[in-house]
Amino acid sequence: NLTILSLGPLTNLATAVRLKPEIKNWIKDLYILGGNYKALGNTTA
């Protein structure tokens, strides 16, 4: 089982899945720190 922590774009993961589709079956957990466009970013109070 594979756990993925993504802190940026998912292009590498998308390319890997396109080249070897069975990778999808290996992924147990996928954590993504998403962002936004033209808005306030991740901030704390």
CNS distance restraints for C-alpha pairs under 8 A (distance, minus, plus):
assign (resid   1 and name CA) (resid  26 and name CA) 5.16 0.50 0.50
assign (resid   1 and name CA) (resid  27 and name CA) 5.84 0.50 0.50
assign (resid   1 and name CA) (resid  28 and name CA) 5.35 0.50 0.50
assign (resid   2 and name CA) (resid  26 and name CA) 5.61 0.50 0.50
assign (resid   2 and name CA) (resid  27 and name CA) 4.58 0.50 0.50
assign (resid   2 and name CA) (resid  28 and name CA) 5.27 0.50 0.50
assign (resid   2 and name CA) (resid  29 and name CA) 6.75 0.50 0.50
assign (resid   3 and name CA) (resid  27 and name CA) 6.08 0.50 0.50
assign (resid   3 and name CA) (resid  28 and name CA) 5.62 0.50 0.50
assign (resid   3 and name CA) (resid  29 and name CA) 4.63 0.50 0.50
assign (resid   3 and name CA) (resid  30 and name CA) 5.93 0.50 0.50
assign (resid   3 and name CA) (resid  31 and name CA) 7.95 0.50 0.50
assign (resid   4 and name CA) (resid  27 and name CA) 7.46 0.50 0.50
assign (resid   4 and name CA) (resid  29 and name CA) 6.21 0.50 0.50
assign (resid   4 and name CA) (resid  30 and name CA) 4.83 0.50 0.50
assign (resid   4 and name CA) (resid  31 and name CA) 6.12 0.50 0.50
assign (resid   5 and name CA) (resid  30 and name CA) 6.12 0.50 0.50
assign (resid   5 and name CA) (resid  31 and name CA) 4.78 0.50 0.50
assign (resid   5 and name CA) (resid  32 and name CA) 6.10 0.50 0.50
assign (resid   6 and name CA) (resid  10 and name CA) 7.14 0.50 0.50
assign (resid   6 and name CA) (resid  30 and name CA) 7.64 0.50 0.50
assign (resid   6 and name CA) (resid  31 and name CA) 6.08 0.50 0.50
assign (resid   6 and name CA) (resid  32 and name CA) 4.84 0.50 0.50
assign (resid   6 and name CA) (resid  33 and name CA) 6.30 0.50 0.50
assign (resid   7 and name CA) (resid  32 and name CA) 6.35 0.50 0.50
assign (resid   7 and name CA) (resid  33 and name CA) 5.29 0.50 0.50
assign (resid   7 and name CA) (resid  34 and name CA) 7.50 0.50 0.50
assign (resid   8 and name CA) (resid  33 and name CA) 7.24 0.50 0.50
assign (resid   8 and name CA) (resid  34 and name CA) 7.58 0.50 0.50
assign (resid  10 and name CA) (resid  14 and name CA) 6.18 0.50 0.50
assign (resid  11 and name CA) (resid  15 and name CA) 6.11 0.50 0.50
assign (resid  12 and name CA) (resid  16 and name CA) 6.17 0.50 0.50
assign (resid  13 and name CA) (resid  17 and name CA) 6.20 0.50 0.50
assign (resid  14 and name CA) (resid  18 and name CA) 6.20 0.50 0.50
assign (resid  15 and name CA) (resid  19 and name CA) 6.24 0.50 0.50
assign (resid  16 and name CA) (resid  20 and name CA) 5.95 0.50 0.50
assign (resid  16 and name CA) (resid  21 and name CA) 7.66 0.50 0.50
assign (resid  16 and name CA) (resid  23 and name CA) 7.55 0.50 0.50
assign (resid  17 and name CA) (resid  21 and name CA) 4.65 0.50 0.50
assign (resid  17 and name CA) (resid  22 and name CA) 7.28 0.50 0.50
assign (resid  17 and name CA) (resid  23 and name CA) 5.88 0.50 0.50
assign (resid  17 and name CA) (resid  24 and name CA) 6.69 0.50 0.50
assign (resid  22 and name CA) (resid  26 and name CA) 7.15 0.50 0.50
assign (resid  23 and name CA) (resid  27 and name CA) 6.77 0.50 0.50
assign (resid  35 and name CA) (resid  41 and name CA) 6.97 0.50 0.50
assign (resid  35 and name CA) (resid  42 and name CA) 7.53 0.50 0.50
assign (resid  36 and name CA) (resid  40 and name CA) 7.89 0.50 0.50
assign (resid  36 and name CA) (resid  41 and name CA) 6.81 0.50 0.50
